[in-house]
Amino acid sequence: MEQNQHPTKEQVREYLKHRQQEHCPPPDIKEIRRQLGWDLIETDRKNRLR
């Protein structure tokens, strides 16, 4: 039987603490689209229309 690997409570707390201390703004919309792969979807859509 396969078991899911969940982070420990301590790991989650450390991650959240680190994220709160960063104080950095969210990435630019172009970077968000790149990370989500939306630019690839749009490119594929344009290629299909040709």
CHARMM internal coordinates of N, CA and C (Angstrom, degrees):
IC EDIT
DIST 1 N 1 CA 1.4438
DIST 1 CA 1 C 1.5270
ANGL 1 N 1 CA 1 C 109.45
DIST 1 C 2 N 1.3169
ANGL 1 CA 1 C 2 N 116.31
DIHE 1 N 1 CA 1 C 2 N 132.60
DIST 2 N 2 CA 1.4648
ANGL 1 C 2 N 2 CA 121.36
DIHE 1 CA 1 C 2 N 2 CA -177.56
DIST 2 CA 2 C 1.5245
ANGL 2 N 2 CA 2 C 110.46
DIHE 1 C 2 N 2 CA 2 C -84.10
DIST 2 C 3 N 1.3284
ANGL 2 CA 2 C 3 N 116.68
DIHE 2 N 2 CA 2 C 3 N 134.29
DIST 3 N 3 CA 1.4603
ANGL 2 C 3 N 3 CA 120.99
DIHE 2 CA 2 C 3 N 3 CA 178.82
DIST 3 CA 3 C 1.5211
ANGL 3 N 3 CA 3 C 109.35
DIHE 2 C 3 N 3 CA 3 C -108.72
DIST 3 C 4 N 1.3272
ANGL 3 CA 3 C 4 N 115.89
DIHE 3 N 3 CA 3 C 4 N 138.63
DIST 4 N 4 CA 1.4586
ANGL 3 C 4 N 4 CA 120.88
DIHE 3 CA 3 C 4 N 4 CA 176.16
DIST 4 CA 4 C 1.5220
ANGL 4 N 4 CA 4 C 109.73
DIHE 3 C 4 N 4 CA 4 C -74.41
DIST 4 C 5 N 1.3138
ANGL 4 CA 4 C 5 N 115.64
DIHE 4 N 4 CA 4 C 5 N 142.25
DIST 5 N 5 CA 1.4509
ANGL 4 C 5 N 5 CA 120.85
DIHE 4 CA 4 C 5 N 5 CA 177.14
DIST 5 CA 5 C 1.5267
ANGL 5 N 5 CA 5 C 108.56
DIHE 4 C 5 N 5 CA 5 C -95.69
DIST 5 C 6 N 1.3042
ANGL 5 CA 5 C 6 N 116.53
DIHE 5 N 5 CA 5 C 6 N 104.81
DIST 6 N 6 CA 1.4518
ANGL 5 C 6 N 6 CA 121.49
DIHE 5 CA 5 C 6 N 6 CA 177.57
DIST 6 CA 6 C 1.5247
ANGL 6 N 6 CA 6 C 108.99
DIHE 5 C 6 N 6 CA 6 C -101.63
DIST 6 C 7 N 1.3400
ANGL 6 CA 6 C 7 N 116.71
DIHE 6 N 6 CA 6 C 7 N 144.53
DIST 7 N 7 CA 1.4678
ANGL 6 C 7 N 7 CA 117.97
DIHE 6 CA 6 C 7 N 7 CA 176.71
DIST 7 CA 7 C 1.5305
ANGL 7 N 7 CA 7 C 110.07
DIHE 6 C 7 N 7 CA 7 C -68.63
DIST 7 C 8 N 1.3065
ANGL 7 CA 7 C 8 N 114.70
DIHE 7 N 7 CA 7 C 8 N 154.64
DIST 8 N 8 CA 1.4630
ANGL 7 C 8 N 8 CA 119.37
DIHE 7 CA 7 C 8 N 8 CA 177.15
DIST 8 CA 8 C 1.5304
ANGL 8 N 8 CA 8 C 109.60
DIHE 7 C 8 N 8 CA 8 C -73.03
DIST 8 C 9 N 1.2980
ANGL 8 CA 8 C 9 N 116.60
DIHE 8 N 8 CA 8 C 9 N 163.37
DIST 9 N 9 CA 1.4716
ANGL 8 C 9 N 9 CA 121.10
DIHE 8 CA 8 C 9 N 9 CA 177.32
DIST 9 CA 9 C 1.5255
ANGL 9 N 9 CA 9 C 110.63
DIHE 8 C 9 N 9 CA 9 C -58.62
DIST 9 C 10 N 1.3199
ANGL 9 CA 9 C 10 N 115.60
DIHE 9 N 9 CA 9 C 10 N -38.21
DIST 10 N 10 CA 1.4626
ANGL 9 C 10 N 10 CA 119.89
DIHE 9 CA 9 C 10 N 10 CA -179.88
DIST 10 CA 10 C 1.5232
ANGL 10 N 10 CA 10 C 111.17
DIHE 9 C 10 N 10 CA 10 C -65.13
DIST 10 C 11 N 1.3409
ANGL 10 CA 10 C 11 N 116.78
DIHE 10 N 10 CA 10 C 11 N -40.19
DIST 11 N 11 CA 1.4564
ANGL 10 C 11 N 11 CA 120.43
DIHE 10 CA 10 C 11 N 11 CA 178.52
DIST 11 CA 11 C 1.5339
ANGL 11 N 11 CA 11 C 111.27
DIHE 10 C 11 N 11 CA 11 C -64.87
DIST 11 C 12 N 1.3107
ANGL 11 CA 11 C 12 N 116.25
DIHE 11 N 11 CA 11 C 12 N -41.03
DIST 12 N 12 CA 1.4649
ANGL 11 C 12 N 12 CA 120.36
DIHE 11 CA 11 C 12 N 12 CA 178.56
DIST 12 CA 12 C 1.5247
ANGL 12 N 12 CA 12 C 109.82
DIHE 11 C 12 N 12 CA 12 C -64.53
DIST 12 C 13 N 1.3152
ANGL 12 CA 12 C 13 N 116.96
DIHE 12 N 12 CA 12 C 13 N -45.51
DIST 13 N 13 CA 1.4652
ANGL 12 C 13 N 13 CA 120.73
DIHE 12 CA 12 C 13 N 13 CA 179.06
DIST 13 CA 13 C 1.5270
ANGL 13 N 13 CA 13 C 111.43
DIHE 12 C 13 N 13 CA 13 C -60.18
DIST 13 C 14 N 1.3344
ANGL 13 CA 13 C 14 N 116.53
DIHE 13 N 13 CA 13 C 14 N -42.85
DIST 14 N 14 CA 1.4630
ANGL 13 C 14 N 14 CA 121.06
DIHE 13 CA 13 C 14 N 14 CA 179.67
DIST 14 CA 14 C 1.5263
ANGL 14 N 14 CA 14 C 110.48
DIHE 13 C 14 N 14 CA 14 C -64.34
DIST 14 C 15 N 1.3255
ANGL 14 CA 14 C 15 N 116.54
DIHE 14 N 14 CA 14 C 15 N -41.76
DIST 15 N 15 CA 1.4638
ANGL 14 C 15 N 15 CA 120.57
DIHE 14 CA 14 C 15 N 15 CA 178.63
DIST 15 CA 15 C 1.5297
ANGL 15 N 15 CA 15 C 110.85
DIHE 14 C 15 N 15 CA 15 C -62.05
DIST 15 C 16 N 1.3236
ANGL 15 CA 15 C 16 N 116.88
DIHE 15 N 15 CA 15 C 16 N -47.63
DIST 16 N 16 CA 1.4592
ANGL 15 C 16 N 16 CA 120.46
DIHE 15 CA 15 C 16 N 16 CA -179.58
DIST 16 CA 16 C 1.5293
ANGL 16 N 16 CA 16 C 111.65
DIHE 15 C 16 N 16 CA 16 C -64.28
DIST 16 C 17 N 1.3203
ANGL 16 CA 16 C 17 N 116.34
DIHE 16 N 16 CA 16 C 17 N -39.19
DIST 17 N 17 CA 1.4631
ANGL 16 C 17 N 17 CA 120.71
DIHE 16 CA 16 C 17 N 17 CA 177.31
DIST 17 CA 17 C 1.5248
ANGL 17 N 17 CA 17 C 110.40
DIHE 16 C 17 N 17 CA 17 C -61.52
DIST 17 C 18 N 1.3278
ANGL 17 CA 17 C 18 N 116.33
DIHE 17 N 17 CA 17 C 18 N -44.65
DIST 18 N 18 CA 1.4668
ANGL 17 C 18 N 18 CA 121.31
DIHE 17 CA 17 C 18 N 18 CA 179.65
DIST 18 CA 18 C 1.5317
ANGL 18 N 18 CA 18 C 110.73
DIHE 17 C 18 N 18 CA 18 C -63.20
DIST 18 C 19 N 1.3326
ANGL 18 CA 18 C 19 N 117.49
DIHE 18 N 18 CA 18 C 19 N -43.75
DIST 19 N 19 CA 1.4661
ANGL 18 C 19 N 19 CA 121.39
DIHE 18 CA 18 C 19 N 19 CA -179.48
DIST 19 CA 19 C 1.5289
ANGL 19 N 19 CA 19 C 111.10
DIHE 18 C 19 N 19 CA 19 C -63.52
DIST 19 C 20 N 1.3000
ANGL 19 CA 19 C 20 N 117.90
DIHE 19 N 19 CA 19 C 20 N -38.90
DIST 20 N 20 CA 1.4606
ANGL 19 C 20 N 20 CA 121.25
DIHE 19 CA 19 C 20 N 20 CA -179.86
DIST 20 CA 20 C 1.5186
ANGL 20 N 20 CA 20 C 111.50
DIHE 19 C 20 N 20 CA 20 C -69.15
DIST 20 C 21 N 1.3193
ANGL 20 CA 20 C 21 N 117.58
DIHE 20 N 20 CA 20 C 21 N -31.06
DIST 21 N 21 CA 1.4583
ANGL 20 C 21 N 21 CA 121.54
DIHE 20 CA 20 C 21 N 21 CA -177.91
DIST 21 CA 21 C 1.5173
ANGL 21 N 21 CA 21 C 112.81
DIHE 20 C 21 N 21 CA 21 C -80.33
DIST 21 C 22 N 1.3209
ANGL 21 CA 21 C 22 N 118.57
DIHE 21 N 21 CA 21 C 22 N -16.53
DIST 22 N 22 CA 1.4565
ANGL 21 C 22 N 22 CA 121.27
DIHE 21 CA 21 C 22 N 22 CA -177.05
DIST 22 CA 22 C 1.5220
ANGL 22 N 22 CA 22 C 112.56
DIHE 21 C 22 N 22 CA 22 C -67.19
DIST 22 C 23 N 1.3034
ANGL 22 CA 22 C 23 N 117.96
DIHE 22 N 22 CA 22 C 23 N -41.02
DIST 23 N 23 CA 1.4628
ANGL 22 C 23 N 23 CA 122.97
DIHE 22 CA 22 C 23 N 23 CA 179.21
DIST 23 CA 23 C 1.5282
ANGL 23 N 23 CA 23 C 112.71
DIHE 22 C 23 N 23 CA 23 C 53.25
DIST 23 C 24 N 1.3038
ANGL 23 CA 23 C 24 N 117.42
DIHE 23 N 23 CA 23 C 24 N 37.80
DIST 24 N 24 CA 1.4548
ANGL 23 C 24 N 24 CA 118.64
DIHE 23 CA 23 C 24 N 24 CA 179.13
DIST 24 CA 24 C 1.5309
ANGL 24 N 24 CA 24 C 109.21
DIHE 23 C 24 N 24 CA 24 C -105.27
DIST 24 C 25 N 1.3147
ANGL 24 CA 24 C 25 N 116.84
DIHE 24 N 24 CA 24 C 25 N 147.15
DIST 25 N 25 CA 1.4612
ANGL 24 C 25 N 25 CA 120.12
DIHE 24 CA 24 C 25 N 25 CA -179.98
DIST 25 CA 25 C 1.5277
ANGL 25 N 25 CA 25 C 110.57
DIHE 24 C 25 N 25 CA 25 C -70.51
DIST 25 C 26 N 1.3215
ANGL 25 CA 25 C 26 N 116.60
DIHE 25 N 25 CA 25 C 26 N 161.39
DIST 26 N 26 CA 1.4626
ANGL 25 C 26 N 26 CA 118.52
DIHE 25 CA 25 C 26 N 26 CA 177.44
DIST 26 CA 26 C 1.5253
ANGL 26 N 26 CA 26 C 110.19
DIHE 25 C 26 N 26 CA 26 C -64.53
DIST 26 C 27 N 1.3153
ANGL 26 CA 26 C 27 N 117.06
DIHE 26 N 26 CA 26 C 27 N 156.90
DIST 27 N 27 CA 1.4686
ANGL 26 C 27 N 27 CA 119.69
DIHE 26 CA 26 C 27 N 27 CA -179.39
DIST 27 CA 27 C 1.5270
ANGL 27 N 27 CA 27 C 111.87
DIHE 26 C 27 N 27 CA 27 C -66.02
DIST 27 C 28 N 1.3257
ANGL 27 CA 27 C 28 N 115.71
DIHE 27 N 27 CA 27 C 28 N 163.71
DIST 28 N 28 CA 1.4507
ANGL 27 C 28 N 28 CA 123.06
DIHE 27 CA 27 C 28 N 28 CA 177.30
DIST 28 CA 28 C 1.5331
ANGL 28 N 28 CA 28 C 109.18
DIHE 27 C 28 N 28 CA 28 C -60.83
DIST 28 C 29 N 1.3276
ANGL 28 CA 28 C 29 N 116.72
DIHE 28 N 28 CA 28 C 29 N 152.89
DIST 29 N 29 CA 1.4634
ANGL 28 C 29 N 29 CA 121.42
DIHE 28 CA 28 C 29 N 29 CA -178.09
DIST 29 CA 29 C 1.5281
ANGL 29 N 29 CA 29 C 111.55
DIHE 28 C 29 N 29 CA 29 C -58.11
DIST 29 C 30 N 1.3283
ANGL 29 CA 29 C 30 N 117.57
DIHE 29 N 29 CA 29 C 30 N -35.36
DIST 30 N 30 CA 1.4670
ANGL 29 C 30 N 30 CA 120.49
DIHE 29 CA 29 C 30 N 30 CA 178.11
DIST 30 CA 30 C 1.5240
ANGL 30 N 30 CA 30 C 111.10
DIHE 29 C 30 N 30 CA 30 C -64.98
DIST 30 C 31 N 1.3365
ANGL 30 CA 30 C 31 N 116.90
DIHE 30 N 30 CA 30 C 31 N -37.91
DIST 31 N 31 CA 1.4619
ANGL 30 C 31 N 31 CA 120.99
DIHE 30 CA 30 C 31 N 31 CA 178.36
DIST 31 CA 31 C 1.5268
ANGL 31 N 31 CA 31 C 110.72
DIHE 30 C 31 N 31 CA 31 C -68.73
DIST 31 C 32 N 1.3220
ANGL 31 CA 31 C 32 N 116.97
DIHE 31 N 31 CA 31 C 32 N -39.66
DIST 32 N 32 CA 1.4612
ANGL 31 C 32 N 32 CA 120.55
DIHE 31 CA 31 C 32 N 32 CA 177.74
DIST 32 CA 32 C 1.5209
ANGL 32 N 32 CA 32 C 109.92
DIHE 31 C 32 N 32 CA 32 C -61.77
DIST 32 C 33 N 1.3332
ANGL 32 CA 32 C 33 N 116.72
DIHE 32 N 32 CA 32 C 33 N -46.69
DIST 33 N 33 CA 1.4723
ANGL 32 C 33 N 33 CA 120.75
DIHE 32 CA 32 C 33 N 33 CA 178.50
DIST 33 CA 33 C 1.5270
ANGL 33 N 33 CA 33 C 111.04
DIHE 32 C 33 N 33 CA 33 C -60.56
DIST 33 C 34 N 1.3351
ANGL 33 CA 33 C 34 N 117.16
DIHE 33 N 33 CA 33 C 34 N -40.19
DIST 34 N 34 CA 1.4652
ANGL 33 C 34 N 34 CA 120.82
DIHE 33 CA 33 C 34 N 34 CA 179.25
DIST 34 CA 34 C 1.5252
ANGL 34 N 34 CA 34 C 110.58
DIHE 33 C 34 N 34 CA 34 C -63.62
DIST 34 C 35 N 1.3407
ANGL 34 CA 34 C 35 N 116.36
DIHE 34 N 34 CA 34 C 35 N -44.59
DIST 35 N 35 CA 1.4583
ANGL 34 C 35 N 35 CA 120.47
DIHE 34 CA 34 C 35 N 35 CA -178.50
DIST 35 CA 35 C 1.5246
ANGL 35 N 35 CA 35 C 111.87
DIHE 34 C 35 N 35 CA 35 C -64.70
DIST 35 C 36 N 1.3340
ANGL 35 CA 35 C 36 N 116.36
DIHE 35 N 35 CA 35 C 36 N -34.48
DIST 36 N 36 CA 1.4547
ANGL 35 C 36 N 36 CA 120.70
DIHE 35 CA 35 C 36 N 36 CA -179.91
DIST 36 CA 36 C 1.5246
ANGL 36 N 36 CA 36 C 112.70
DIHE 35 C 36 N 36 CA 36 C -83.35
DIST 36 C 37 N 1.3327
ANGL 36 CA 36 C 37 N 116.95
DIHE 36 N 36 CA 36 C 37 N -10.22
DIST 37 N 37 CA 1.4477
ANGL 36 C 37 N 37 CA 120.67
DIHE 36 CA 36 C 37 N 37 CA 179.95
DIST 37 CA 37 C 1.5171
ANGL 37 N 37 CA 37 C 113.29
DIHE 36 C 37 N 37 CA 37 C 81.72
DIST 37 C 38 N 1.3193
ANGL 37 CA 37 C 38 N 118.01
DIHE 37 N 37 CA 37 C 38 N 13.11
DIST 38 N 38 CA 1.4607
ANGL 37 C 38 N 38 CA 121.12
DIHE 37 CA 37 C 38 N 38 CA -177.83
DIST 38 CA 38 C 1.5195
ANGL 38 N 38 CA 38 C 111.58
DIHE 37 C 38 N 38 CA 38 C -67.80
DIST 38 C 39 N 1.3199
ANGL 38 CA 38 C 39 N 117.47
DIHE 38 N 38 CA 38 C 39 N -30.48
DIST 39 N 39 CA 1.4629
ANGL 38 C 39 N 39 CA 119.12
DIHE 38 CA 38 C 39 N 39 CA 178.78
DIST 39 CA 39 C 1.5270
ANGL 39 N 39 CA 39 C 110.25
DIHE 38 C 39 N 39 CA 39 C -66.46
DIST 39 C 40 N 1.3305
ANGL 39 CA 39 C 40 N 117.89
DIHE 39 N 39 CA 39 C 40 N -31.53
DIST 40 N 40 CA 1.4531
ANGL 39 C 40 N 40 CA 121.13
DIHE 39 CA 39 C 40 N 40 CA 177.36
DIST 40 CA 40 C 1.5245
ANGL 40 N 40 CA 40 C 111.17
DIHE 39 C 40 N 40 CA 40 C -69.87
DIST 40 C 41 N 1.3223
ANGL 40 CA 40 C 41 N 116.33
DIHE 40 N 40 CA 40 C 41 N -37.22
DIST 41 N 41 CA 1.4620
ANGL 40 C 41 N 41 CA 120.85
DIHE 40 CA 40 C 41 N 41 CA 178.59
DIST 41 CA 41 C 1.5241
ANGL 41 N 41 CA 41 C 109.73
DIHE 40 C 41 N 41 CA 41 C -65.57
DIST 41 C 42 N 1.3048
ANGL 41 CA 41 C 42 N 116.97
DIHE 41 N 41 CA 41 C 42 N -44.10
DIST 42 N 42 CA 1.4663
ANGL 41 C 42 N 42 CA 121.48
DIHE 41 CA 41 C 42 N 42 CA -179.88
DIST 42 CA 42 C 1.5247
ANGL 42 N 42 CA 42 C 110.68
DIHE 41 C 42 N 42 CA 42 C -64.74
DIST 42 C 43 N 1.3225
ANGL 42 CA 42 C 43 N 117.55
DIHE 42 N 42 CA 42 C 43 N -41.22
DIST 43 N 43 CA 1.4644
ANGL 42 C 43 N 43 CA 121.22
DIHE 42 CA 42 C 43 N 43 CA 178.08
DIST 43 CA 43 C 1.5265
ANGL 43 N 43 CA 43 C 110.22
DIHE 42 C 43 N 43 CA 43 C -63.05
DIST 43 C 44 N 1.3293
ANGL 43 CA 43 C 44 N 116.49
DIHE 43 N 43 CA 43 C 44 N -43.28
DIST 44 N 44 CA 1.4605
ANGL 43 C 44 N 44 CA 121.04
DIHE 43 CA 43 C 44 N 44 CA 178.99
DIST 44 CA 44 C 1.5214
ANGL 44 N 44 CA 44 C 110.44
DIHE 43 C 44 N 44 CA 44 C -62.84
DIST 44 C 45 N 1.3196
ANGL 44 CA 44 C 45 N 117.23
DIHE 44 N 44 CA 44 C 45 N -41.74
DIST 45 N 45 CA 1.4601
ANGL 44 C 45 N 45 CA 122.26
DIHE 44 CA 44 C 45 N 45 CA 179.52
DIST 45 CA 45 C 1.5279
ANGL 45 N 45 CA 45 C 110.53
DIHE 44 C 45 N 45 CA 45 C -62.20
DIST 45 C 46 N 1.3296
ANGL 45 CA 45 C 46 N 117.06
DIHE 45 N 45 CA 45 C 46 N -43.64
DIST 46 N 46 CA 1.4624
ANGL 45 C 46 N 46 CA 121.09
DIHE 45 CA 45 C 46 N 46 CA 178.76
DIST 46 CA 46 C 1.5146
ANGL 46 N 46 CA 46 C 111.68
DIHE 45 C 46 N 46 CA 46 C -64.41
DIST 46 C 47 N 1.3408
ANGL 46 CA 46 C 47 N 116.91
DIHE 46 N 46 CA 46 C 47 N -38.62
DIST 47 N 47 CA 1.4593
ANGL 46 C 47 N 47 CA 121.11
DIHE 46 CA 46 C 47 N 47 CA 178.79
DIST 47 CA 47 C 1.5288
ANGL 47 N 47 CA 47 C 112.40
DIHE 46 C 47 N 47 CA 47 C -64.99
DIST 47 C 48 N 1.3197
ANGL 47 CA 47 C 48 N 116.57
DIHE 47 N 47 CA 47 C 48 N -35.14
DIST 48 N 48 CA 1.4656
ANGL 47 C 48 N 48 CA 120.92
DIHE 47 CA 47 C 48 N 48 CA 179.36
DIST 48 CA 48 C 1.5204
ANGL 48 N 48 CA 48 C 112.09
DIHE 47 C 48 N 48 CA 48 C -69.65
DIST 48 C 49 N 1.3292
ANGL 48 CA 48 C 49 N 116.77
DIHE 48 N 48 CA 48 C 49 N -31.38
DIST 49 N 49 CA 1.4599
ANGL 48 C 49 N 49 CA 120.92
DIHE 48 CA 48 C 49 N 49 CA -177.88
DIST 49 CA 49 C 1.5238
ANGL 49 N 49 CA 49 C 112.00
DIHE 48 C 49 N 49 CA 49 C -75.28
DIST 49 C 50 N 1.3024
ANGL 49 CA 49 C 50 N 118.04
DIHE 49 N 49 CA 49 C 50 N -17.08
DIST 50 N 50 CA 1.4813
ANGL 49 C 50 N 50 CA 121.32
DIHE 49 CA 49 C 50 N 50 CA -178.37
DIST 50 CA 50 C 1.4866
ANGL 50 N 50 CA 50 C 111.95
DIHE 49 C 50 N 50 CA 50 C -74.75
END
COOR INIT
IC SEED 1 N 1 CA 1 C
IC BUILD
